[in-house]
Amino acid sequence: MTVTHTGGTPITGWTVSFTFANGQTITQVWNGTLQQSGAAVTVRNLSWNGTLGTGATASFGFLANWTGSNTVPATTCVTG
């Protein structure tokens, strides 16, 4: 996933939150720190990729397990 800062003032941290629909569980994350409680997932920046100026981006990725359906989360919330 890519986080893009579109505001006018630099941010010093970002958070991406979403909820899985089908019981998926994240097994590995890179370029972020993971917190998962049931279906709710939160990924936050690391110390080296949290400061973003206008137009700057940061990316993270993850691997997950699931059985059956693998619906894409309907809502993703990004804060910075």
C-alpha positions as CSV (number, residue, x, y, z in Angstrom):
1,M,0.0,0.0,0.0
2,T,1.2,3.5,-0.6
3,V,0.5,6.5,1.7
4,T,0.6,9.9,-0.1
5,H,0.6,13.1,1.9
6,T,-1.6,15.7,0.1
7,G,-1.8,18.3,2.8
8,G,0.2,21.5,3.0
9,T,2.1,21.0,6.2
10,P,4.6,18.1,6.7
11,I,3.4,15.3,8.9
12,T,5.6,13.4,11.3
13,G,3.7,10.1,11.4
14,W,1.0,8.2,9.6
15,T,-1.5,5.4,10.4
16,V,-3.5,3.2,8.0
17,S,-6.5,1.4,9.5
18,F,-8.9,-1.1,7.8
19,T,-11.1,-4.1,8.7
20,F,-10.9,-7.4,6.9
21,A,-14.3,-8.9,5.9
22,N,-13.4,-12.6,5.8
23,G,-11.2,-13.4,8.8
24,Q,-7.9,-12.8,7.1
25,T,-4.9,-12.6,9.4
26,I,-1.6,-10.8,8.6
27,T,1.4,-13.0,9.0
28,Q,4.2,-10.5,7.9
29,V,4.4,-6.8,7.4
30,W,7.3,-4.7,6.1
31,N,8.0,-0.9,6.2
32,G,5.5,-0.5,9.1
33,T,4.4,-1.7,12.5
34,L,1.4,-3.9,12.7
35,Q,-1.4,-4.2,15.3
36,Q,-4.3,-6.6,14.5
37,S,-7.2,-7.4,16.8
38,G,-9.6,-9.8,15.1
39,A,-10.5,-8.3,11.8
40,A,-9.3,-4.7,12.7
41,V,-5.9,-3.9,11.3
42,T,-3.7,-0.8,12.0
43,V,-0.3,-0.2,10.4
44,R,1.9,2.7,11.6
45,N,5.1,4.2,10.2
46,L,8.5,3.2,11.3
47,S,11.0,5.7,12.7
48,W,12.6,6.3,9.2
49,N,9.5,6.6,7.0
50,G,7.0,8.7,9.1
51,T,7.9,12.2,8.1
52,L,6.2,13.2,4.8
53,G,6.2,16.6,3.1
54,T,3.5,17.6,0.6
55,G,3.4,15.1,-2.2
56,A,5.7,12.6,-0.5
57,T,4.9,8.9,-0.2
58,A,5.6,6.0,2.0
59,S,4.9,2.4,1.2
60,F,4.3,-0.8,3.2
61,G,3.3,-4.3,2.4
62,F,2.0,-7.4,4.1
63,L,1.3,-11.1,3.7
64,A,-1.9,-12.6,5.0
65,N,-3.7,-15.9,5.4
66,W,-7.3,-16.6,4.7
67,T,-9.7,-19.4,3.8
68,G,-12.7,-19.1,1.6
69,S,-13.5,-15.6,0.3
70,N,-10.9,-12.9,0.2
71,T,-12.9,-9.6,0.0
72,V,-10.9,-6.4,-0.2
73,P,-11.6,-4.1,2.8
74,A,-14.3,-1.6,1.9
75,T,-13.0,1.3,4.0
76,T,-9.5,2.4,4.6
77,C,-8.7,5.2,6.9
78,V,-5.4,7.1,6.7
79,T,-4.4,9.7,9.4
80,G,-1.3,11.7,9.7
